[in-house]
Amino acid sequence: MSRRDPMVRLRHMLNYARATVRITAGRSRADLDLDESFALAVTHAIGMIGEAASQVPPEVRAQRPGVPWRAIVGMRHRLIHGYEEISFDLLWRAAMESVPPLIAELERILSPEDPP
């Protein structure tokens, strides 16, 4: 499998989504304000989900409407280009509310029973 293979990008998304869950386990929203390393780790993990998503070809995205592609890539753009104005409330909401269902959808897509 080449790095250009969309399945590789989907696996990257899944890996960073799982990392987000691991990083945030047992933590609170307030920790983003209090722990710079934690805030940077969560920002990076969510940004990498968006970067991988942005590399998935449009025709593959169209075949996978269960993934909120625009929102994921849009979040990446906000984190990278609007880095001085990152809303930790929005970041935390994404980590807590959006990432777990994304993991479930990516696991479904990447399961051997799901055709390409």
N, CA, C and O atoms as a Tinker XYZ file with bonds, in Angstrom:
   464  protein
     1  N      0.833000   -1.188000    0.000000    73     2
     2  CA     0.000000    0.000000    0.000000    64     1     3
     3  C      0.875000    1.248000    0.000000    63     2     4     5
     4  O      1.811000    1.370000    0.791000    81     3
     5  N      0.560000    2.148000   -0.880000    73     3     6
     6  CA     1.339000    3.382000   -0.940000    64     5     7
     7  C      0.751000    4.425000   -0.001000    63     6     8     9
     8  O     -0.383000    4.311000    0.466000    81     7
     9  N      1.560000    5.443000    0.258000    73     7    10
    10  CA     1.085000    6.530000    1.118000    64     9    11
    11  C     -0.079000    7.262000    0.472000    63    10    12    13
    12  O     -0.852000    7.920000    1.169000    81    11
    13  N     -0.220000    7.163000   -0.845000    73    11    14
    14  CA    -1.322000    7.814000   -1.544000    64    13    15
    15  C     -2.618000    7.014000   -1.453000    63    14    16    17
    16  O     -3.687000    7.524000   -1.788000    81    15
    17  N     -2.529000    5.786000   -1.009000    73    15    18
    18  CA    -3.707000    4.936000   -0.873000    64    17    19
    19  C     -4.657000    5.568000    0.145000    63    18    20    21
    20  O     -4.255000    5.823000    1.280000    81    19
    21  N     -5.908000    5.823000   -0.241000    73    19    22
    22  CA    -6.842000    6.460000    0.699000    64    21    23
    23  C     -7.052000    5.653000    1.980000    63    22    24    25
    24  O     -7.353000    6.226000    3.027000    81    23
    25  N     -6.899000    4.347000    1.907000    73    23    26
    26  CA    -7.076000    3.536000    3.110000    64    25    27
    27  C     -5.979000    3.846000    4.136000    63    26    28    29
    28  O     -6.217000    3.778000    5.342000    81    27
    29  N     -4.788000    4.183000    3.657000    73    27    30
    30  CA    -3.708000    4.578000    4.562000    64    29    31
    31  C     -4.106000    5.856000    5.293000    63    30    32    33
    32  O     -3.909000    5.971000    6.503000    81    31
    33  N     -4.661000    6.807000    4.563000    73    31    34
    34  CA    -5.103000    8.065000    5.183000    64    33    35
    35  C     -6.215000    7.814000    6.200000    63    34    36    37
    36  O     -6.234000    8.423000    7.270000    81    35
    37  N     -7.129000    6.924000    5.865000    73    35    38
    38  CA    -8.214000    6.587000    6.802000    64    37    39
    39  C     -7.644000    5.944000    8.066000    63    38    40    41
    40  O     -8.120000    6.208000    9.171000    81    39
    41  N     -6.629000    5.105000    7.901000    73    39    42
    42  CA    -5.981000    4.504000    9.079000    64    41    43
    43  C     -5.276000    5.570000    9.914000    63    42    44    45
    44  O     -5.301000    5.524000   11.144000    81    43
    45  N     -4.645000    6.531000    9.234000    73    43    46
    46  CA    -4.019000    7.636000    9.983000    64    45    47
    47  C     -5.073000    8.381000   10.796000    63    46    48    49
    48  O     -4.856000    8.693000   11.966000    81    47
    49  N     -6.214000    8.663000   10.171000    73    47    50
    50  CA    -7.297000    9.339000   10.882000    64    49    51
    51  C     -7.698000    8.534000   12.118000    63    50    52    53
    52  O     -7.844000    9.082000   13.211000    81    51
    53  N     -7.872000    7.234000   11.930000    73    51    54
    54  CA    -8.285000    6.376000   13.037000    64    53    55
    55  C     -7.222000    6.361000   14.141000    63    54    56    57
    56  O     -7.556000    6.428000   15.324000    81    55
    57  N     -5.967000    6.274000   13.764000    73    55    58
    58  CA    -4.896000    6.256000   14.767000    64    57    59
    59  C     -4.870000    7.543000   15.590000    63    58    60    61
    60  O     -4.730000    7.495000   16.812000    81    59
    61  N     -5.005000    8.692000   14.929000    73    59    62
    62  CA    -4.999000    9.963000   15.666000    64    61    63
    63  C     -6.285000   10.158000   16.471000    63    62    64    65
    64  O     -6.264000   10.777000   17.535000    81    63
    65  N     -7.387000    9.638000   15.973000    73    63    66
    66  CA    -8.633000    9.721000   16.739000    64    65    67
    67  C     -8.508000    8.890000   18.017000    63    66    68    69
    68  O     -8.908000    9.330000   19.095000    81    67
    69  N     -7.957000    7.700000   17.886000    73    67    70
    70  CA    -7.741000    6.867000   19.077000    64    69    71
    71  C     -6.756000    7.530000   20.037000    63    70    72    73
    72  O     -6.930000    7.465000   21.254000    81    71
    73  N     -5.728000    8.165000   19.489000    73    71    74
    74  CA    -4.767000    8.875000   20.338000    64    73    75
    75  C     -5.462000    9.994000   21.101000    63    74    76    77
    76  O     -5.155000   10.231000   22.269000    81    75
    77  N     -6.388000   10.677000   20.455000    73    75    78
    78  CA    -7.138000   11.751000   21.114000    64    77    79
    79  C     -7.895000   11.203000   22.317000    63    78    80    81
    80  O     -7.906000   11.817000   23.383000    81    79
    81  N     -8.520000   10.062000   22.144000    73    79    82
    82  CA    -9.261000    9.448000   23.248000    64    81    83
    83  C     -8.306000    9.063000   24.376000    63    82    84    85
    84  O     -8.602000    9.293000   25.548000    81    83
    85  N     -7.169000    8.482000   24.027000    73    83    86
    86  CA    -6.188000    8.105000   25.065000    64    85    87
    87  C     -5.667000    9.338000   25.808000    63    86    88    89
    88  O     -5.570000    9.342000   27.036000    81    87
    89  N     -5.336000   10.374000   25.050000    73    87    90
    90  CA    -4.770000   11.588000   25.650000    64    89    91
    91  C     -5.757000   12.258000   26.599000    63    90    92    93
    92  O     -5.366000   12.772000   27.647000    81    91
    93  N     -7.030000   12.251000   26.232000    73    91    94
    94  CA    -8.033000   12.971000   27.019000    64    93    95
    95  C     -8.641000   12.128000   28.146000    63    94    96    97
    96  O     -9.371000   12.654000   28.987000    81    95
    97  N     -8.348000   10.840000   28.167000    73    95    98
    98  CA    -8.929000    9.962000   29.191000    64    97    99
    99  C     -8.551000   10.462000   30.585000    63    98   100   101
   100  O     -7.378000   10.689000   30.885000    81    99
   101  N     -9.552000   10.626000   31.414000    73    99   102
   102  CA    -9.336000   11.051000   32.794000    64   101   103
   103  C     -9.008000   12.527000   32.957000    63   102   104   105
   104  O     -8.687000   12.980000   34.056000    81   103
   105  N     -9.089000   13.265000   31.877000    73   103   106
   106  CA    -8.788000   14.698000   31.926000    64   105   107
   107  C    -10.081000   15.495000   31.842000    63   106   108   109
   108  O    -11.148000   14.940000   31.577000    81   107
   109  N     -9.981000   16.792000   32.068000    73   107   110
   110  CA   -11.155000   17.659000   32.012000    64   109   111
   111  C    -10.879000   18.833000   31.078000    63   110   112   113
   112  O     -9.744000   19.078000   30.669000    81   111
   113  N    -11.936000   19.537000   30.761000    73   111   114
   114  CA   -11.816000   20.726000   29.917000    64   113   115
   115  C    -10.863000   21.735000   30.550000    63   114   116   117
   116  O    -10.094000   22.388000   29.844000    81   115
   117  N    -10.907000   21.865000   31.859000    73   115   118
   118  CA   -10.042000   22.819000   32.559000    64   117   119
   119  C     -8.565000   22.497000   32.367000    63   118   120   121
   120  O     -7.723000   23.394000   32.414000    81   119
   121  N     -8.248000   21.232000   32.153000    73   119   122
   122  CA    -6.853000   20.849000   31.949000    64   121   123
   123  C     -6.250000   21.511000   30.711000    63   122   124   125
   124  O     -5.040000   21.731000   30.659000    81   123
   125  N     -7.068000   21.826000   29.724000    73   123   126
   126  CA    -6.551000   22.517000   28.539000    64   125   127
   127  C     -5.986000   23.884000   28.907000    63   126   128   129
   128  O     -4.981000   24.321000   28.347000    81   127
   129  N     -6.629000   24.543000   29.839000    73   127   130
   130  CA    -6.154000   25.856000   30.293000    64   129   131
   131  C     -4.942000   25.747000   31.213000    63   130   132   133
   132  O     -4.093000   26.639000   31.230000    81   131
   133  N     -4.860000   24.671000   31.968000    73   131   134
   134  CA    -3.847000   24.542000   33.018000    64   133   135
   135  C     -2.571000   23.830000   32.574000    63   134   136   137
   136  O     -1.516000   24.009000   33.183000    81   135
   137  N     -2.665000   23.029000   31.522000    73   135   138
   138  CA    -1.535000   22.186000   31.123000    64   137   139
   139  C     -1.222000   22.414000   29.646000    63   138   140   141
   140  O     -1.893000   21.880000   28.762000    81   139
   141  N     -0.200000   23.211000   29.402000    73   139   142
   142  CA     0.153000   23.568000   28.027000    64   141   143
   143  C      0.496000   22.335000   27.182000    63   142   144   145
   144  O      0.105000   22.258000   26.018000    81   143
   145  N      1.214000   21.385000   27.754000    73   143   146
   146  CA     1.577000   20.175000   27.005000    64   145   147
   147  C      0.338000   19.388000   26.602000    63   146   148   149
   148  O      0.251000   18.873000   25.487000    81   147
   149  N     -0.604000   19.301000   27.509000    73   147   150
   150  CA    -1.859000   18.612000   27.218000    64   149   151
   151  C     -2.613000   19.327000   26.097000    63   150   152   153
   152  O     -3.093000   18.687000   25.161000    81   151
   153  N     -2.714000   20.642000   26.192000    73   151   154
   154  CA    -3.411000   21.417000   25.167000    64   153   155
   155  C     -2.742000   21.246000   23.806000    63   154   156   157
   156  O     -3.422000   21.102000   22.790000    81   155
   157  N     -1.424000   21.262000   23.787000    73   155   158
   158  CA    -0.700000   21.078000   22.527000    64   157   159
   159  C     -0.910000   19.673000   21.969000    63   158   160   161
   160  O     -1.048000   19.503000   20.758000    81   159
   161  N     -0.934000   18.683000   22.828000    73   159   162
   162  CA    -1.132000   17.303000   22.381000    64   161   163
   163  C     -2.515000   17.113000   21.767000    63   162   164   165
   164  O     -2.649000   16.499000   20.709000    81   163
   165  N     -3.534000   17.636000   22.426000    73   163   166
   166  CA    -4.895000   17.502000   21.899000    64   165   167
   167  C     -5.027000   18.276000   20.583000    63   166   168   169
   168  O     -5.616000   17.782000   19.622000    81   167
   169  N     -4.481000   19.477000   20.550000    73   167   170
   170  CA    -4.526000   20.288000   19.329000    64   169   171
   171  C     -3.843000   19.556000   18.182000    63   170   172   173
   172  O     -4.363000   19.510000   17.067000    81   171
   173  N     -2.694000   18.994000   18.455000    73   171   174
   174  CA    -1.950000   18.288000   17.414000    64   173   175
   175  C     -2.724000   17.055000   16.924000    63   174   176   177
   176  O     -2.859000   16.848000   15.718000    81   175
   177  N     -3.221000   16.254000   17.838000    73   175   178
   178  CA    -3.932000   15.030000   17.444000    64   177   179
   179  C     -5.152000   15.359000   16.590000    63   178   180   181
   180  O     -5.378000   14.718000   15.563000    81   179
   181  N     -5.935000   16.344000   16.999000    73   179   182
   182  CA    -7.131000   16.710000   16.221000    64   181   183
   183  C     -6.716000   17.320000   14.882000    63   182   184   185
   184  O     -7.352000   17.072000   13.857000    81   183
   185  N     -5.654000   18.113000   14.898000    73   183   186
   186  CA    -5.166000   18.683000   13.643000    64   185   187
   187  C     -4.697000   17.613000   12.673000    63   186   188   189
   188  O     -4.894000   17.745000   11.465000    81   187
   189  N     -4.083000   16.560000   13.182000    73   187   190
   190  CA    -3.602000   15.483000   12.319000    64   189   191
   191  C     -4.753000   14.666000   11.739000    63   190   192   193
   192  O     -4.652000   14.160000   10.621000    81   191
   193  N     -5.841000   14.534000   12.490000    73   191   194
   194  CA    -7.027000   13.887000   11.921000    64   193   195
   195  C     -7.463000   14.669000   10.687000    63   194   196   197
   196  O     -7.743000   14.089000    9.638000    81   195
   197  N     -7.516000   15.994000   10.828000    73   195   198
   198  CA    -7.924000   16.852000    9.715000    64   197   199
   199  C     -6.948000   16.831000    8.560000    63   198   200   201
   200  O     -7.361000   16.861000    7.401000    81   199
   201  N     -5.654000   16.779000    8.857000    73   199   202
   202  CA    -4.653000   16.719000    7.786000    64   201   203
   203  C     -4.806000   15.429000    6.990000    63   202   204   205
   204  O     -4.789000   15.453000    5.759000    81   203
   205  N     -4.954000   14.314000    7.678000    73   203   206
   206  CA    -5.148000   13.039000    6.977000    64   205   207
   207  C     -6.442000   13.067000    6.159000    63   206   208   209
   208  O     -6.475000   12.591000    5.025000    81   207
   209  N     -7.500000   13.625000    6.737000    73   207   210
   210  CA    -8.778000   13.715000    6.023000    64   209   211
   211  C     -8.651000   14.554000    4.763000    63   210   212   213
   212  O     -9.270000   14.249000    3.744000    81   211
   213  N     -7.855000   15.606000    4.829000    73   211   214
   214  CA    -7.705000   16.480000    3.663000    64   213   215
   215  C     -6.988000   15.778000    2.519000    63   214   216   217
   216  O     -7.062000   16.228000    1.376000    81   215
   217  N     -6.297000   14.685000    2.812000    73   215   218
   218  CA    -5.576000   13.931000    1.794000    64   217   219
   219  C     -6.405000   12.806000    1.180000    63   218   220   221
   220  O     -5.954000   12.138000    0.249000    81   219
   221  N     -7.608000   12.596000    1.694000    73   219   222
   222  CA    -8.499000   11.580000    1.119000    64   221   223
   223  C     -9.137000   12.184000   -0.131000    63   222   224   225
   224  O     -9.728000   13.261000   -0.061000    81   223
   225  N     -9.023000   11.502000   -1.274000    73   223   226
   226  CA    -9.560000   12.053000   -2.520000    64   225   227
   227  C    -11.074000   12.304000   -2.445000    63   226   228   229
   228  O    -11.800000   11.577000   -1.767000    81   227
   229  N    -11.533000   13.339000   -3.148000    73   227   230
   230  CA   -12.957000   13.685000   -3.124000    64   229   231
   231  C    -13.884000   12.535000   -3.497000    63   230   232   233
   232  O    -14.963000   12.406000   -2.918000    81   231
   233  N    -13.491000   11.707000   -4.441000    73   231   234
   234  CA   -14.363000   10.593000   -4.839000    64   233   235
   235  C    -14.508000    9.567000   -3.719000    63   234   236   237
   236  O    -15.557000    8.935000   -3.594000    81   235
   237  N    -13.475000    9.394000   -2.909000    73   235   238
   238  CA   -13.555000    8.481000   -1.769000    64   237   239
   239  C    -14.413000    9.120000   -0.681000    63   238   240   241
   240  O    -15.218000    8.436000   -0.049000    81   239
   241  N    -14.250000   10.413000   -0.457000    73   239   242
   242  CA   -15.088000   11.117000    0.520000    64   241   243
   243  C    -16.559000   10.981000    0.160000    63   242   244   245
   244  O    -17.402000   10.755000    1.028000    81   243
   245  N    -16.859000   11.120000   -1.125000    73   243   246
   246  CA   -18.258000   11.044000   -1.575000    64   245   247
   247  C    -18.859000    9.669000   -1.302000    63   246   248   249
   248  O    -20.066000    9.547000   -1.091000    81   247
   249  N    -18.026000    8.643000   -1.306000    73   247   250
   250  CA   -18.496000    7.276000   -1.033000    64   249   251
   251  C    -18.692000    7.021000    0.459000    63   250   252   253
   252  O    -19.266000    6.000000    0.839000    81   251
   253  N    -18.229000    7.923000    1.296000    73   251   254
   254  CA   -18.276000    7.755000    2.748000    64   253   255
   255  C    -18.986000    8.937000    3.405000    63   254   256   257
   256  O    -18.359000    9.706000    4.134000    81   255
   257  N    -20.285000    9.089000    3.155000    73   255   258
   258  CA   -21.007000   10.253000    3.696000    64   257   259
   259  C    -21.163000   10.240000    5.217000    63   258   260   261
   260  O    -21.565000   11.247000    5.799000    81   259
   261  N    -20.855000    9.124000    5.865000    73   259   262
   262  CA   -20.954000    9.058000    7.318000    64   261   263
   263  C    -19.835000    9.799000    8.038000    63   262   264   265
   264  O    -19.881000    9.975000    9.256000    81   263
   265  N    -18.834000   10.230000    7.286000    73   263   266
   266  CA   -17.718000   10.987000    7.863000    64   265   267
   267  C    -17.955000   12.469000    7.576000    63   266   268   269
   268  O    -18.158000   12.840000    6.420000    81   267
   269  N    -17.935000   13.313000    8.587000    73   267   270
   270  CA   -18.153000   14.755000    8.366000    64   269   271
   271  C    -16.881000   15.437000    7.832000    63   270   272   273
   272  O    -16.225000   16.197000    8.544000    81   271
   273  N    -16.556000   15.155000    6.593000    73   271   274
   274  CA   -15.296000   15.599000    5.981000    64   273   275
   275  C    -15.071000   17.099000    6.109000    63   274   276   277
   276  O    -14.003000   17.531000    6.543000    81   275
   277  N    -16.063000   17.893000    5.737000    73   275   278
   278  CA   -15.894000   19.353000    5.762000    64   277   279
   279  C    -15.589000   19.855000    7.166000    63   278   280   281
   280  O    -14.718000   20.704000    7.354000    81   279
   281  N    -16.305000   19.331000    8.141000    73   279   282
   282  CA   -16.093000   19.765000    9.526000    64   281   283
   283  C    -14.696000   19.370000   10.015000    63   282   284   285
   284  O    -14.035000   20.145000   10.707000    81   283
   285  N    -14.255000   18.174000    9.656000    73   283   286
   286  CA   -12.945000   17.694000   10.102000    64   285   287
   287  C    -11.829000   18.531000    9.485000    63   286   288   289
   288  O    -10.922000   18.983000   10.184000    81   287
   289  N    -11.903000   18.731000    8.175000    73   287   290
   290  CA   -10.872000   19.525000    7.500000    64   289   291
   291  C    -10.967000   20.983000    7.947000    63   290   292   293
   292  O     -9.946000   21.652000    8.108000    81   291
   293  N    -12.189000   21.476000    8.146000    73   291   294
   294  CA   -12.367000   22.846000    8.630000    64   293   295
   295  C    -11.759000   23.053000    9.997000    63   294   296   297
   296  O    -11.173000   24.102000   10.261000    81   295
   297  N    -11.889000   22.070000   10.872000    73   295   298
   298  CA   -11.275000   22.157000   12.199000    64   297   299
   299  C     -9.764000   22.213000   12.067000    63   298   300   301
   300  O     -9.108000   22.983000   12.768000    81   299
   301  N     -9.210000   21.412000   11.184000    73   299   302
   302  CA    -7.765000   21.438000   10.954000    64   301   303
   303  C     -7.320000   22.830000   10.525000    63   302   304   305
   304  O     -6.326000   23.353000   11.029000    81   303
   305  N     -8.051000   23.423000    9.601000    73   303   306
   306  CA    -7.704000   24.772000    9.130000    64   305   307
   307  C     -7.764000   25.788000   10.273000    63   306   308   309
   308  O     -6.904000   26.662000   10.379000    81   307
   309  N     -8.775000   25.668000   11.115000    73   307   310
   310  CA    -8.906000   26.595000   12.250000    64   309   311
   311  C     -7.736000   26.442000   13.216000    63   310   312   313
   312  O     -7.218000   27.431000   13.735000    81   311
   313  N     -7.324000   25.199000   13.452000    73   311   314
   314  CA    -6.235000   24.949000   14.392000    64   313   315
   315  C     -4.890000   25.411000   13.837000    63   314   316   317
   316  O     -4.061000   25.944000   14.575000    81   315
   317  N     -4.676000   25.211000   12.558000    73   315   318
   318  CA    -3.383000   25.539000   11.958000    64   317   319
   319  C     -3.289000   27.023000   11.605000    63   318   320   321
   320  O     -2.290000   27.673000   11.913000    81   319
   321  N     -4.317000   27.552000   10.967000    73   319   322
   322  CA    -4.239000   28.931000   10.475000    64   321   323
   323  C     -4.753000   29.955000   11.481000    63   322   324   325
   324  O     -4.398000   31.131000   11.412000    81   323
   325  N     -5.581000   29.510000   12.405000    73   323   326
   326  CA    -6.094000   30.432000   13.413000    64   325   327
   327  C     -5.543000   30.100000   14.774000    63   326   328   329
   328  O     -6.225000   30.244000   15.788000    81   327
   329  N     -4.300000   29.653000   14.791000    73   327   330
   330  CA    -3.699000   29.125000   16.013000    64   329   331
   331  C     -3.715000   30.094000   17.186000    63   330   332   333
   332  O     -3.695000   29.667000   18.341000    81   331
   333  N     -3.750000   31.395000   16.906000    73   331   334
   334  CA    -3.758000   32.369000   18.010000    64   333   335
   335  C     -5.129000   32.499000   18.652000    63   334   336   337
   336  O     -5.266000   33.074000   19.732000    81   335
   337  N     -6.129000   31.972000   17.993000    73   335   338
   338  CA    -7.502000   32.115000   18.486000    64   337   339
   339  C     -8.186000   30.770000   18.686000    63   338   340   341
   340  O     -9.396000   30.660000   18.491000    81   339
   341  N     -7.439000   29.755000   19.069000    73   339   342
   342  CA    -8.033000   28.434000   19.271000    64   341   343
   343  C     -8.991000   28.493000   20.452000    63   342   344   345
   344  O     -8.642000   28.948000   21.541000    81   343
   345  N    -10.190000   28.028000   20.210000    73   343   346
   346  CA   -11.187000   27.935000   21.266000    64   345   347
   347  C    -11.040000   26.575000   21.941000    63   346   348   349
   348  O    -11.338000   25.540000   21.344000    81   347
   349  N    -10.584000   26.585000   23.179000    73   347   350
   350  CA   -10.459000   25.323000   23.886000    64   349   351
   351  C    -11.816000   24.680000   24.138000    63   350   352   353
   352  O    -11.910000   23.458000   24.251000    81   351
   353  N    -12.865000   25.489000   24.226000    73   351   354
   354  CA   -14.211000   24.915000   24.362000    64   353   355
   355  C    -14.555000   24.092000   23.128000    63   354   356   357
   356  O    -15.051000   22.971000   23.240000    81   355
   357  N    -14.291000   24.652000   21.951000    73   355   358
   358  CA   -14.563000   23.958000   20.693000    64   357   359
   359  C    -13.664000   22.729000   20.556000    63   358   360   361
   360  O    -14.126000   21.670000   20.132000    81   359
   361  N    -12.413000   22.859000   20.902000    73   359   362
   362  CA   -11.473000   21.745000   20.827000    64   361   363
   363  C    -11.923000   20.600000   21.736000    63   362   364   365
   364  O    -11.919000   19.437000   21.332000    81   363
   365  N    -12.309000   20.940000   22.959000    73   363   366
   366  CA   -12.750000   19.919000   23.911000    64   365   367
   367  C    -14.033000   19.245000   23.438000    63   366   368   369
   368  O    -14.180000   18.028000   23.546000    81   367
   369  N    -14.955000   20.040000   22.918000    73   367   370
   370  CA   -16.205000   19.476000   22.396000    64   369   371
   371  C    -15.918000   18.501000   21.249000    63   370   372   373
   372  O    -16.519000   17.430000   21.167000    81   371
   373  N    -15.004000   18.883000   20.379000    73   371   374
   374  CA   -14.637000   17.991000   19.270000    64   373   375
   375  C    -14.061000   16.679000   19.810000    63   374   376   377
   376  O    -14.433000   15.597000   19.358000    81   375
   377  N    -13.160000   16.786000   20.771000    73   375   378
   378  CA   -12.528000   15.594000   21.336000    64   377   379
   379  C    -13.539000   14.692000   22.037000    63   378   380   381
   380  O    -13.475000   13.469000   21.914000    81   379
   381  N    -14.460000   15.288000   22.764000    73   379   382
   382  CA   -15.409000   14.508000   23.560000    64   381   383
   383  C    -16.627000   14.025000   22.769000    63   382   384   385
   384  O    -17.114000   12.917000   22.991000    81   383
   385  N    -17.118000   14.860000   21.847000    73   383   386
   386  CA   -18.379000   14.556000   21.173000    64   385   387
   387  C    -18.224000   14.068000   19.733000    63   386   388   389
   388  O    -19.041000   13.280000   19.257000    81   387
   389  N    -17.194000   14.525000   19.044000    73   387   390
   390  CA   -17.060000   14.188000   17.628000    64   389   391
   391  C    -16.097000   13.034000   17.369000    63   390   392   393
   392  O    -16.311000   12.240000   16.452000    81   391
   393  N    -15.058000   12.938000   18.153000    73   391   394
   394  CA   -14.052000   11.915000   17.892000    64   393   395
   395  C    -14.576000   10.493000   18.153000    63   394   396   397
   396  O    -14.340000    9.624000   17.314000    81   395
   397  N    -15.267000   10.206000   19.255000    73   395   398
   398  CA   -15.736000    8.828000   19.452000    64   397   399
   399  C    -16.626000    8.294000   18.318000    63   398   400   401
   400  O    -16.414000    7.163000   17.881000    81   399
   401  N    -17.616000    9.063000   17.821000    73   399   402
   402  CA   -18.381000    8.525000   16.696000    64   401   403
   403  C    -17.541000    8.414000   15.414000    63   402   404   405
   404  O    -17.803000    7.552000   14.575000    81   403
   405  N    -16.543000    9.274000   15.264000    73   403   406
   406  CA   -15.653000    9.174000   14.106000    64   405   407
   407  C    -14.883000    7.861000   14.172000    63   406   408   409
   408  O    -14.722000    7.185000   13.156000    81   407
   409  N    -14.410000    7.498000   15.346000    73   407   410
   410  CA   -13.707000    6.220000   15.503000    64   409   411
   411  C    -14.610000    5.074000   15.065000    63   410   412   413
   412  O    -14.180000    4.202000   14.310000    81   411
   413  N    -15.840000    5.066000   15.525000    73   411   414
   414  CA   -16.770000    3.996000   15.165000    64   413   415
   415  C    -16.975000    3.934000   13.649000    63   414   416   417
   416  O    -16.992000    2.850000   13.066000    81   415
   417  N    -17.128000    5.087000   13.022000    73   415   418
   418  CA   -17.338000    5.116000   11.572000    64   417   419
   419  C    -16.091000    4.649000   10.827000    63   418   420   421
   420  O    -16.197000    3.886000    9.867000    81   419
   421  N    -14.921000    5.094000   11.254000    73   419   422
   422  CA   -13.688000    4.671000   10.593000    64   421   423
   423  C    -13.438000    3.177000   10.787000    63   422   424   425
   424  O    -12.980000    2.501000    9.865000    81   423
   425  N    -13.734000    2.662000   11.966000    73   423   426
   426  CA   -13.593000    1.216000   12.193000    64   425   427
   427  C    -14.528000    0.445000   11.265000    63   426   428   429
   428  O    -14.163000   -0.605000   10.737000    81   427
   429  N    -15.724000    0.969000   11.071000    73   427   430
   430  CA   -16.670000    0.317000   10.164000    64   429   431
   431  C    -16.120000    0.342000    8.740000    63   430   432   433
   432  O    -16.144000   -0.676000    8.048000    81   431
   433  N    -15.630000    1.489000    8.304000    73   431   434
   434  CA   -15.099000    1.632000    6.944000    64   433   435
   435  C    -13.894000    0.714000    6.727000    63   434   436   437
   436  O    -13.746000    0.119000    5.660000    81   435
   437  N    -13.056000    0.607000    7.720000    73   435   438
   438  CA   -11.819000   -0.160000    7.583000    64   437   439
   439  C    -11.989000   -1.640000    7.877000    63   438   440   441
   440  O    -11.037000   -2.408000    7.743000    81   439
   441  N    -13.180000   -2.049000    8.276000    73   439   442
   442  CA   -13.410000   -3.477000    8.544000    64   441   443
   443  C    -13.371000   -4.250000    7.229000    63   442   444   445
   444  O    -13.751000   -3.724000    6.183000    81   443
   445  N    -12.912000   -5.494000    7.283000    73   443   446
   446  CA   -12.812000   -6.300000    6.053000    64   445   447
   447  C    -14.152000   -6.538000    5.360000    63   446   448   449
   448  O    -14.194000   -6.818000    4.162000    81   447
   449  N    -15.237000   -6.429000    6.106000    73   447   450
   450  CA   -16.553000   -6.661000    5.509000    64   449   451
   451  C    -17.035000   -5.485000    4.682000    63   450   452   453
   452  O    -17.938000   -5.642000    3.861000    81   451
   453  N    -16.457000   -4.317000    4.880000    73   451   454
   454  CA   -16.889000   -3.130000    4.156000    64   453   455
   455  C    -16.100000   -3.009000    2.856000    63   454   456   457
   456  O    -14.883000   -2.833000    2.894000    81   455
   457  N    -16.765000   -3.101000    1.711000    73   455   458
   458  CA   -16.042000   -3.033000    0.437000    64   457   459
   459  C    -15.463000   -1.631000    0.226000    63   458   460   461
   460  O    -15.992000   -0.646000    0.740000    81   459
   461  N    -14.365000   -1.557000   -0.540000    73   459   462
   462  CA   -13.740000   -0.243000   -0.800000    64   461   463
   463  C    -14.632000    0.708000   -1.540000    63   462   464
   464  O    -14.233000    1.838000   -1.820000    81   463
